[in-house]
Amino acid sequence: MSSKDTPSGRGTVAILGAGLVGLACARALQRAGFQVTVVDRGGPGEGASFGNASHIATASVIPQATPGILRQTINLLRDPTGPLVARPGYVAKHLPWFLRFINNGNPATMKAGSLAMAAMIGKAWDSWLPVLDDIHARHLVKQSGALHVFRSRAALDAAQGSYAFRRDLGVASERLDADAARAIEPTLSAGIGGAMHVPSMGYVTDTLSLSLALAARIEQAGGRIVKATATGLDAKGIQTQDGRIDADLVVLAAGAWSQAFAKQLGVHIPLVSERGYHVMLPRESSALRMPLLLVERKVAVTPMEKGIRLASMAEFDVRDAQPDHERAAPLVSGLGGW
């Protein structure tokens, strides 16, 4: 342990959640002088941090709730093979949340949300690069840019307003015709309608390795990673099936499980559980150079270290629902025209 890693006596912190958010919080607190303990029922990075699209999505500065969201949602739900699944029982149980979501699809609320998201996401690289240097993991993240690919020119035309709005928020982009897009990414089909190039985007080549690098650095500097199932928490610690972990401060970074734990503190978080699915193809199956978003299909494609990842679908259901792989399969089939 180096002198700069030695806790300065500022106190102890218990972090519930060993995904990238929890681990990054733990390392930042550790560098600030706290002694940290990270608690999770799984290993570091084995939850949502493992299976996401792996994009550094600097263009994601517009909330999902936008004007017209109700019509869009109905149309998506009517498609039996589409990317949106909302289990009726789950929606009924959480109806106030879904109604609030729809009501937020108005211009004023959308603009306020966009400003807040842009202020945060605009700091992504400035925030991540020092972390990557600290854990010696710059090789795991590529500042590659990305292409938002449109199958039809009409859809590309219709989307120009949203990209102009993003540019107003500081997210640069450039419209490309099919030939220009293929010059950047030759694996694309000649039949696409065009693309938007977003140079500030990037991707993680191996999300699990990134989590493990953070965890290793935390342990190297004297922190603890505890694999245990949490059963409760309060402002002074976390209760697990194996015993209690006391701390001066507690960080809640448990993803979809955070709402239930927050209730134990008397705090209501307007949070529902939503998950996606991904498929890994052999790396040799494509010479893909950069991450793609296939806009109309709502599929993210990423050239990761261990293969080509295709990620899609938003499924609203209970946290521990069994995965519906059969329902998700059509989303990543029939992509030959891209």
C-alpha positions, 0 to 999 in steps of 0.5 A: 500500500502506497502512502497516498493510498493509506486511509487518512482516518476520515472514517469507514464506508460500506457500499452495497453493490459491486457493479461499475457504479458501486466500485467507482464510488468505492475507489473514489472514496478510498482515494479521498481517505476512507476505508471502504467495504463493498458488499454484493451477492455476486462477484464484482461486475457480474450483474448489469455491468456485465451484460450492457451494450458497453457504449460510452453513450455521450449522445444519450442526453434526451430522456426516454419520455418525450412528446408523443411517448404514449403513441410510440409506446402503444405502437411498440407494444403492438409488435409481438417481436419488438424491443419493448415488453411490459408485463401487465401484472408488473405495470398494474402494480407500478401504475403510478410510475408508468403514468408519471413517466407518460406525463413527463413526455412534455416539452418543458420536462423533456428539456429540463431532463435533457439539460441535466443529463447533458451536464452529467454525461458531458463529463463522461470522458473527463471523469473516466480517464483518470479512473482508467489511469488509476487502475491501469485499464486504458486498454479496456476503453476505446475513444472510437466514435460511433455510428447511429445507423438508419435503414431508411433515408426517411427515418434519417430525415425525421431524426435530424431535429433530435440531433440538432437538439443534441448539438445545442446541448454540446454533442457534436454529430455529422450526417453521412450518406450510405457511402460516407458511412461505409467509408468509416465502417466498411462492414455496413450494408450498401442498402442503409439509408445513412448514418449519424457520426457521433465522434465523442462516443466510445466503448468498453472492450470488456465490461467484466475486466473493467469491473475486476480491475477496479475491484483489484485496485480497491483491494490492493489499497486495503479495501474489502470486497465481500460476497454476501447477500444483503438483507437490510441496511441503515445509515450505519451499516449493512446487514447480510446473511453472514452478519453485520458490516458497520460503517460511518457512511453507507452508499446504496448502488444496488441497481434495481434493488435499490428501491427496496433497500431505500425504503428501509431508510424511509426514502421512496425512490421512483424506480422500476426494474427494466432489463435488456438482453444481449447476444455474443457472436464470435469475434471473427464473424465481423471486422466491425471497427466501432460501436453502432446503434441500429436506430429503427431496430433499437439494437446496439452492436459493439466490437468487444474483446471476446466477440461482437455484442448485440444488445437490445430490448427493454423488459419491465418485470419483477427483478428476479423474473426468469429471462425470456430468451425466446422472446428476445431472440427475434431482436438480433435476427434478420440484421443482414440488411444493415 
